[in-house]
Amino acid sequence: MLRKSESDRIDEVERRLVRKFAQLPVGLIATAVEDAYLRFEYSLIRAYLPLLVERRAHNELARLALDHDPPIELARQAADADLTMELAELASDTELAVDLTPTH
């Protein structure tokens, strides 16, 4: 089976975020993804990189979207709940102890 390259997986992240944040300019979304990706440029463990990039870019875009559309706050809260569940699943899969207490 042919595995997708890291670049292909990051491109998929960008496409998902473009669909999710359709009210924001595509260039802004691309910049958020690139900035998030560069944040992990020197990370040795790359397996979860697309997930980490997507979450970092998503959080930034959600913050920016609030300036464009106040009802997005409800969507952000729902996304935060989804992220908490995903992290709990990841933690249980990798047997990590993670404090998932919301900070806001």
C-alpha positions as CSV (number, residue, x, y, z in Angstrom):
1,M,0.0,0.0,0.0
2,L,1.3,3.4,-1.0
3,R,1.7,5.8,2.0
4,K,0.9,9.5,1.6
5,S,3.8,11.9,2.0
6,E,3.9,14.4,4.8
7,S,3.3,17.1,2.3
8,D,0.2,15.4,0.9
9,R,-1.2,15.0,4.4
10,I,-0.6,18.7,5.2
11,D,-2.3,19.6,1.9
12,E,-5.3,17.6,3.1
13,V,-5.3,19.5,6.3
14,E,-5.4,22.8,4.4
15,R,-8.3,21.6,2.2
16,R,-10.3,20.5,5.3
17,L,-9.7,23.9,6.9
18,V,-10.7,25.8,3.7
19,R,-14.0,24.0,3.8
20,K,-14.5,24.5,7.5
21,F,-13.6,28.2,7.5
22,A,-15.2,29.2,4.1
23,Q,-15.9,32.7,5.4
24,L,-12.1,33.4,5.7
25,P,-9.8,34.1,2.7
26,V,-8.0,31.0,1.4
27,G,-4.6,32.8,1.6
28,L,-5.2,33.4,5.4
29,I,-5.9,29.7,5.9
30,A,-2.8,28.7,3.9
31,T,-0.7,31.0,6.0
32,A,-2.1,29.6,9.2
33,V,-1.3,26.0,8.1
34,E,2.2,27.0,7.0
35,D,2.9,28.8,10.2
36,A,1.6,25.8,12.2
37,Y,3.7,23.5,10.1
38,L,6.9,25.6,10.6
39,R,6.3,25.5,14.4
40,F,7.0,21.7,14.2
41,E,9.8,22.0,11.6
42,Y,12.5,20.4,13.9
43,S,10.2,17.8,15.6
44,L,11.8,14.4,15.5
45,I,8.6,12.5,15.8
46,R,6.5,13.2,12.7
47,A,3.7,10.6,13.0
48,Y,1.2,13.1,14.6
49,L,2.4,16.2,12.8
50,P,-0.7,16.6,10.5
51,L,-3.0,16.4,13.5
52,L,-0.9,18.9,15.5
53,V,-0.7,21.3,12.5
54,E,-4.4,21.0,12.0
55,R,-5.3,21.7,15.6
56,R,-2.9,24.7,15.9
57,A,-4.1,26.2,12.6
58,H,-7.7,25.5,13.5
59,N,-7.4,27.3,16.8
60,E,-5.9,30.3,15.1
61,L,-8.5,30.4,12.4
62,A,-11.3,30.0,14.9
63,R,-10.0,33.0,16.8
64,L,-9.8,35.0,13.5
65,A,-13.2,33.8,12.4
66,L,-14.8,35.2,15.6
67,D,-13.9,38.7,14.3
68,H,-15.8,37.8,11.1
69,D,-18.8,35.9,12.5
70,P,-19.8,35.9,16.2
71,P,-21.8,32.7,16.0
72,I,-18.5,30.9,15.2
73,E,-17.9,31.0,19.0
74,L,-20.5,28.2,19.4
75,A,-18.7,26.2,16.7
76,R,-15.4,26.7,18.4
77,Q,-16.8,25.4,21.7
78,A,-18.1,22.3,19.9
79,A,-14.7,21.9,18.2
80,D,-13.0,22.1,21.6
81,A,-15.2,19.4,22.9
82,D,-14.4,17.2,19.9
83,L,-10.7,17.9,20.4
84,T,-10.9,16.9,24.0
85,M,-12.6,13.6,23.0
86,E,-9.9,13.0,20.3
87,L,-7.1,13.7,22.8
88,A,-8.7,11.3,25.3
89,E,-8.8,8.6,22.7
90,L,-5.3,9.2,21.7
91,A,-4.1,9.2,25.3
92,S,-5.9,5.9,26.0
93,D,-4.4,4.4,22.7
94,T,-0.9,5.4,23.7
95,E,-1.4,4.9,27.4
96,L,-0.5,8.5,28.3
97,A,-1.9,10.4,31.2
98,V,-3.2,13.7,30.0
99,D,-5.1,16.4,31.9
100,L,-8.0,17.3,29.7
101,T,-9.5,19.9,32.0
102,P,-10.7,22.9,29.9
103,T,-8.8,26.1,30.6
104,H,-11.4,28.5,29.5
